[in-house]
Amino acid sequence: MAFNFDEMKDKVSKGIDSVKNSDAVDKAKKATDDVHKKVSDGLNEAGKKVDEFRGKKD
């Protein structure tokens, strides 16, 4: 049996498309966005506390 490059290419493309269109990708993106927001909020809060601390120190 000879290796059929075009057939394998089609299978791989279909597999990639099914992954791109799955809910898992959307869920992972949402989870990543949530983590980025929490980190950003945490850094902003930490910055405020540092500013407060510096203000009290002066």
ChimeraX attribute file (.defattr): number of C-alpha atoms within 10 A of each C-alpha:
attribute: neighborCount
match mode: 1-to-1
recipient: residues
	/A:1	3
	/A:2	4
	/A:3	7
	/A:4	8
	/A:5	9
	/A:6	9
	/A:7	10
	/A:8	11
	/A:9	11
	/A:10	11
	/A:11	12
	/A:12	12
	/A:13	12
	/A:14	12
	/A:15	12
	/A:16	11
	/A:17	11
	/A:18	11
	/A:19	12
	/A:20	12
	/A:21	11
	/A:22	10
	/A:23	11
	/A:24	11
	/A:25	12
	/A:26	12
	/A:27	11
	/A:28	11
	/A:29	12
	/A:30	12
	/A:31	12
	/A:32	12
	/A:33	12
	/A:34	12
	/A:35	12
	/A:36	12
	/A:37	12
	/A:38	12
	/A:39	12
	/A:40	12
	/A:41	12
	/A:42	12
	/A:43	12
	/A:44	12
	/A:45	12
	/A:46	12
	/A:47	12
	/A:48	12
	/A:49	12
	/A:50	12
	/A:51	12
	/A:52	11
	/A:53	11
	/A:54	10
	/A:55	9
	/A:56	8
	/A:57	7
	/A:58	5
